Amino acid sequence: MMNFENNNYNNDNYNNANESITKNKKSGKIFRKAIAYVTAIVLISSGSIGIYNHFTKDGSQTNLNTSAEVAQTTETTSNSSAISLSNTSASGMTTSQIAEKLMPSVVGIKSTFTYNQTQNNNSMYGFGFGSNSDNSQSSSQDLSATGTGIVYSTDGYIVTNAHVIYDEEYTNSAASSVTVVTNDKKEYDASIVAYDTEADIAVLKVNATGLTAAKFGDSDSISVGDSVVAIGNPLGLDLFNTVTSGIISGLNRNITINDTEMTLIQTDAAINSGNSGGPLINANGEVIGINSSKMSSNYSQTSIEGIGFAIPSDYAQEVISDLINYGYVTGRAQIGISCQDISESIAQNYNMPVGVYVISVSQGSCAEKAGLQQGDVITAVNGEEISTYAELKAKKKNYKSGDKMNITINRNGQEMQLTLTLDEESPVTSSSSEVVEG
């Protein structure tokens, strides 16, 4: 099972009816080895990858990897901390020249989150199950995470991954404070301009001028086998501006990340915890990707090395431009429903078709205008069958707001065709309605 946690703060509400599937990384610990082997290969974020201080069940403190990881990273391979400096590249600049050119444009990012926890003294585990209990005690704790960023403009715009500054696991919120550390060790308080968790991109702003901005290149022009260099801060800022090198291992890799399919660049340049948000650089010293994730094995003896992923620069720049200019990604389609999967077992038990069950419909949405109702089961898009919310979401990504999308629904055993004129997803529509998109 390949999974990568990535909260979508402005997408439709989605409830997974199959309770045997969970995104809680702690649950993986209780699996038996036989089951663990099946789920050994997971995608982890490599970017908010600092250390969180978190209360254990007995009330003591321990160190946990940050929320963007699907599983706790226990890898101690040589890639974790090695600085890989190849002296030559296939063409263009040498690796050392690339490092010298780009290091001033790579920054460290320290995010602080406020975690509020309720403890119940009567609980055998030390966790409260009712905040109104007389024996409950509330406490708050600052959790910290580190990642990497790229200087996008000389006047202080910084680009990184959304999961570096947004925590899904513990606080389900953006960081309460963010600090940017530049190559010359200066520290700046950063404001969060905007972020998009579906694209996994965030834009920060620091009060500084004269910064060295990185040059973004054309990710459509790269080829498998091209030499690349990654710069970042693996395992925290102690290894600030670690340089690793490799090649483009694959293009247009469709990786499903938290029910969102992303098209990513694959590389064998070492990308580890803390590298997220850092640049993947071509032989001309241009950023052609933003490092975001890697393949990892945490529950088995299987060893996985050199499978990392980056967001293509062409797509990233479109998102960055929208985030700076509008505060959200424009043109993204929205239906206006809350929904959940109907699995085969549920379908058999309740005599329903397999598909996406509509829990509710947002008032004034294109779904309501098209006649979609609570209780409908969406079974196909443009004649192609779907069985899960993830598949519906993947289909929807092929459309922009204003486009027409034909869906097949089952209503009380009767099949019907509806045509939706898709709305535009925006912070206004996603935050003002209890029913956000499916």
C-alpha positions in Angstrom: 0.0 0.0 0.0 1.5 3.3 -1.0 0.3 6.2 1.0 1.4 9.7 1.9 -0.4 11.8 4.4 -1.3 15.2 3.0 -4.3 17.1 4.3 -6.4 19.0 1.8 -7.6 22.1 3.6 -9.8 23.3 0.8 -11.2 20.2 -0.8 -14.4 18.3 -0.3 -15.2 16.5 2.9 -14.6 12.8 2.5 -15.4 10.0 4.9 -13.9 6.5 4.2 -16.6 4.0 5.0 -14.1 1.2 5.2 -13.0 1.5 8.8 -10.3 -1.1 8.4 -8.3 1.4 6.4 -6.6 4.1 8.5 -4.2 6.9 7.9 -3.0 7.0 11.5 0.6 6.2 11.5 0.5 4.9 15.0 -1.9 2.1 14.0 0.9 0.6 11.8 2.8 -0.4 15.0 0.2 -3.0 16.0 0.2 -4.9 12.8 1.7 -8.3 12.8 4.9 -8.9 10.7 3.1 -10.7 8.0 0.7 -7.8 7.5 3.5 -5.3 8.0 5.4 -6.8 5.1 2.6 -6.1 2.7 2.5 -2.5 3.8 6.2 -2.1 4.1 6.7 0.3 1.2 5.2 3.7 1.9 5.7 7.2 0.7 6.9 9.5 3.3 7.2 13.2 3.3 10.8 14.3 3.6 10.1 17.7 4.6 8.6 18.6 7.9 10.9 16.2 9.1 12.2 17.6 12.3 11.4 16.1 15.7 8.2 16.7 17.6 8.0 16.5 21.3 4.9 14.6 22.1 3.3 13.1 25.2 3.3 9.3 25.4 0.4 7.4 26.9 2.0 7.4 30.4 2.4 11.2 30.3 6.1 11.3 29.7 7.7 12.9 26.6 9.3 11.2 23.7 10.5 12.2 20.2 8.3 11.4 17.2 8.9 12.2 13.6 6.6 14.9 12.2 3.1 14.6 11.0 3.8 14.5 7.3 5.3 11.0 7.6 3.1 8.0 7.1 5.3 5.9 9.3 8.1 6.7 11.7 11.4 6.8 9.9 14.0 4.5 11.4 16.3 4.3 8.5 20.0 4.8 9.3 21.5 4.0 5.9 24.6 5.8 4.7 22.3 8.1 2.6 20.9 9.7 5.7 23.7 12.0 6.4 26.3 11.6 3.6 27.2 14.6 1.5 27.5 13.3 -2.0 29.6 15.6 -4.2 30.2 14.3 -7.7 32.8 16.5 -9.4 31.3 16.3 -12.8 28.0 16.2 -14.5 27.0 14.8 -17.8 26.8 18.3 -19.3 26.9 21.9 -18.2 28.2 22.8 -14.8 30.1 20.5 -12.4 28.3 19.5 -9.3 30.5 21.7 -7.2 29.7 24.7 -9.4 26.0 24.0 -9.1 26.3 23.8 -5.3 28.2 27.1 -5.1 25.6 28.8 -7.3 22.5 27.4 -5.6 23.5 27.3 -1.9 22.8 31.0 -1.3 19.2 30.3 -2.6 18.5 27.4 -0.3 17.2 28.1 3.2 16.3 26.2 6.3 12.8 26.4 7.7 11.8 25.9 11.3 8.1 25.6 12.0 6.4 25.7 15.4 3.0 24.2 16.1 0.9 24.5 19.2 -0.5 21.1 20.3 -3.4 21.1 22.8 -4.0 17.9 24.7 -6.5 16.8 27.3 -5.4 14.2 29.8 -7.8 12.3 31.9 -6.3 11.1 35.2 -8.8 8.2 35.3 -7.6 6.9 32.0 -5.4 3.9 32.2 -3.4 5.4 29.3 -3.3 8.9 30.5 -5.4 10.2 27.6 -8.7 12.0 28.2 -11.8 10.7 26.5 -14.1 13.5 27.7 -12.9 17.1 28.1 -15.7 17.8 30.6 -14.5 15.3 33.1 -13.6 16.7 36.5 -10.4 14.7 36.3 -9.4 16.0 32.9 -6.3 18.3 32.6 -5.6 20.3 29.5 -2.0 21.1 28.4 -0.4 22.7 25.4 3.0 22.1 24.0 5.0 23.5 21.2 6.0 21.0 18.5 8.7 21.8 16.1 9.6 20.7 12.6 12.3 21.5 10.1 12.5 21.6 6.4 14.0 23.3 3.4 13.0 26.2 1.2 14.0 28.0 -2.0 14.4 31.8 -2.3 11.9 32.7 -5.1 12.5 36.4 -5.3 15.1 38.9 -4.1 12.5 40.7 -2.0 11.8 37.8 0.4 9.4 35.3 -1.1 10.3 31.8 -0.1 8.9 28.5 -1.6 8.6 25.2 0.3 6.3 22.2 0.7 2.9 22.8 2.3 3.6 20.0 4.7 6.6 21.8 6.1 4.4 24.5 7.5 1.1 22.6 7.9 0.7 19.7 10.4 -2.0 17.2 9.8 -1.0 14.5 12.4 -1.2 16.4 15.7 -2.6 19.9 15.3 -4.3 19.9 12.0 -3.3 23.5 11.4 -0.7 25.8 10.0 2.3 26.6 12.0 1.9 29.3 14.7 5.4 30.6 13.8 7.9 30.0 11.0 11.6 31.0 11.0 13.7 31.1 7.8 17.5 30.5 8.2 19.6 31.7 5.2 22.8 30.4 4.0 24.7 33.1 5.9 23.0 32.0 9.1 20.7 35.0 9.4 17.3 34.2 10.8 14.0 35.9 9.8 10.5 35.6 11.1 8.4 34.5 8.1 4.7 35.0 7.4 2.7 32.4 5.6 1.4 34.0 2.4 -0.6 31.0 1.2 -0.4 27.3 0.9 -2.1 24.5 -1.1 -1.9 21.0 0.4 -3.2 19.3 -2.8 -0.2 20.6 -4.7 2.0 20.4 -1.5 3.3 23.9 -2.1 3.5 26.9 0.3 4.8 30.5 -0.1 6.4 32.4 2.8 7.5 36.0 3.0 10.4 37.4 5.0 11.2 41.1 5.5 14.5 41.1 3.6 15.9 42.4 0.4 18.9 41.5 -1.7 18.4 37.8 -1.4 19.8 35.5 -4.0 16.8 34.0 -5.9 17.1 30.7 -7.6 16.4 30.4 -11.3 13.6 28.0 -12.2 14.1 25.9 -15.3 11.8 24.0 -17.7 10.8 20.6 -16.2 9.3 19.6 -19.5 12.7 19.6 -21.1 14.4 17.1 -18.8 15.0 13.5 -19.8 15.5 10.2 -18.0 19.2 9.9 -17.2 19.9 13.6 -16.9 22.2 14.5 -14.1 20.6 16.3 -11.1 21.6 17.7 -7.7 19.5 18.1 -4.6 20.3 20.5 -1.8 18.5 20.4 1.6 18.7 20.0 5.3 18.3 16.2 6.1 17.5 15.3 9.7 17.4 18.9 10.7 19.5 22.0 10.4 22.7 20.4 11.8 23.3 19.1 8.3 22.4 22.5 6.7 22.8 22.6 2.9 23.7 19.0 2.3 24.4 18.3 -1.4 23.5 15.0 -3.0 23.7 14.1 -6.7 22.1 11.5 -9.0 20.0 11.3 -12.1 16.4 11.6 -13.3 15.1 8.1 -12.8 11.6 8.5 -14.2 9.2 11.1 -15.5 5.5 11.6 -15.0 5.2 9.1 -12.1 1.6 9.1 -11.0 1.8 8.7 -7.3 -1.4 8.7 -5.1 -0.7 10.9 -2.1 -3.5 11.0 0.5 -6.2 10.3 -2.1 -4.7 12.9 -4.4 -2.8 11.7 -7.5 0.3 13.7 -8.2 2.5 13.6 -11.3 6.1 13.7 -10.0 9.7 13.4 -11.1 11.6 10.4 -9.8 15.2 10.7 -8.8 17.9 8.6 -7.2 19.6 11.7 -5.6 19.4 11.1 -1.9 16.3 12.8 -0.4 15.8 12.3 3.4 13.8 13.7 6.3 14.3 17.5 6.2 14.9 17.8 2.4 11.3 18.6 1.6 10.8 21.9 -0.1 14.4 22.0 -1.3 15.4 22.2 -5.0 16.1 19.5 -7.5 18.6 21.1 -9.9 19.6 20.4 -13.5 23.1 20.6 -14.9 22.6 24.2 -15.8 22.0 25.2 -12.2 18.2 25.6 -12.7 15.5 24.4 -10.3 13.5 21.8 -12.2 11.7 20.2 -9.2 10.8 20.8 -5.6 11.7 17.7 -3.5 8.7 16.4 -1.6 8.8 12.7 -0.8 10.5 9.4 -1.0 9.8 5.7 -0.9 10.6 4.0 2.5 10.3 0.7 4.2 9.7 1.0 7.9 8.0 -2.3 8.9 10.0 -4.9 7.2 13.6 -5.9 6.5 13.2 -4.8 2.9 15.8 -2.2 2.0 14.7 0.6 -0.3 17.2 3.2 -1.5 17.3 6.0 -4.1 13.6 6.4 -4.9 12.7 10.0 -4.3 10.1 12.3 -5.9 10.0 16.0 -6.8 7.2 18.3 -7.9 7.9 19.5 -11.5 9.0 23.1 -11.7 6.5 24.0 -14.5 3.5 23.0 -12.4 5.0 24.4 -9.2 5.5 27.9 -10.8 1.8 28.0 -11.8 0.8 27.2 -8.3 3.3 29.6 -6.8 2.0 32.5 -9.0 -1.6 31.9 -8.0 -0.7 31.6 -4.3 1.2 35.0 -4.4 -1.4 36.8 -6.5 -4.7 35.3 -5.3 -4.0 33.3 -2.2 -5.3 30.1 -3.7 -5.0 28.0 -6.8 -7.3 29.4 -9.4 -9.4 27.4 -11.9 -9.5 24.2 -9.8 -12.9 22.5 -10.2 -15.3 21.8 -7.3 -18.5 19.8 -7.2 -19.9 20.7 -3.8 -20.6 17.5 -2.1 -19.6 15.5 1.0 -19.2 11.8 0.2 -17.8 8.4 1.2 -16.8 5.2 -0.6 -19.2 2.3 -1.0 -17.0 -0.8 -1.0 -18.1 -4.2 -2.3 -18.8 -5.5 1.2 -20.9 -2.5 2.1 -22.7 -2.7 -1.3 -23.6 -6.3 -0.6 -24.8 -5.7 2.9 -27.0 -2.7 2.0 -28.0 -3.7 -1.5 -26.3 -0.7 -3.1 -24.0 -0.2 -6.0 -20.2 0.2 -5.6 -19.3 3.8 -6.0 -19.2 7.2 -4.2 -22.1 7.8 -1.8 -23.3 11.5 -1.6 -23.8 12.3 2.1 -24.8 15.9 1.5 -24.9 18.6 -1.2 -23.8 22.2 -0.7 -26.4 24.8 -1.3 -26.0 26.8 -4.5 -23.3 24.4 -5.8 -23.1 23.0 -9.3 -24.1 19.6 -7.8 -27.3 21.1 -6.5 -28.0 22.9 -9.7 -27.5 19.7 -11.7 -30.0 17.8 -9.5 -27.5 15.7 -7.4 -29.2 14.6 -4.1 -28.2 13.2 -0.8 -28.2 9.4 -1.1 -27.2 9.3 -4.7 -24.3 7.0 -5.6 -21.9 8.2 -8.3 -20.8 5.2 -10.3 -19.2 6.7 -13.4 -17.6 9.9 -14.9 -18.1 10.3 -18.7 -19.0 6.7 -19.0 -15.9 5.4 -17.1 -16.7 3.5 -14.0 -15.4 4.8 -10.6 -15.6 3.0 -7.3 -13.8 5.4 -4.9 -13.6 9.0 -3.9 -9.9 8.9 -5.0 -11.0 7.9 -8.5 -13.6 10.7 -8.6 -11.0 13.2 -7.5 -8.5 12.0 -10.1 -11.2 12.4 -12.8 -12.1 15.9 -11.5 -8.4 17.0 -11.8 -8.8 16.8 -15.6 -11.3 19.6 -15.5 -11.2 23.3 -14.8 -14.0 25.4 -13.3 -16.6 26.1 -15.9 -16.1 22.8 -17.7 -19.0 20.4 -18.0 -18.6 16.9 -16.5 -21.1 14.1 -17.1 -21.7 11.7 -14.2 -23.7 8.5 -13.9 -25.6 8.1 -10.6 -27.7 5.4 -9.0 -30.8 6.8 -7.2 -32.9 4.2 -5.4 -31.9 1.5 -7.9 -32.4 3.6 -11.0 -29.5 4.8 -13.1 -29.5 8.4 -14.2 -27.2 10.8 -16.1 -26.4 14.3 -14.9 -24.2 17.1 -16.3 -22.3 19.3 -13.9 -21.0 22.7 -14.8 -18.1 22.7 -12.4 -17.6 25.5 -9.8 -14.3 27.1 -9.0 -12.8 25.9 -5.7 -11.6 28.9 -3.6 -10.9 29.6 0.1 -14.3 31.4 0.3 -16.4 28.4 -1.0 -14.4 25.9 1.0 -14.5 27.7 4.3 -17.9 29.2 4.2 -19.8 25.9 3.8 -19.9 22.9 6.0 -20.1 20.9 2.9 -16.9 21.1 0.9 -16.0 19.2 -2.2 -15.9 15.6 -3.0 
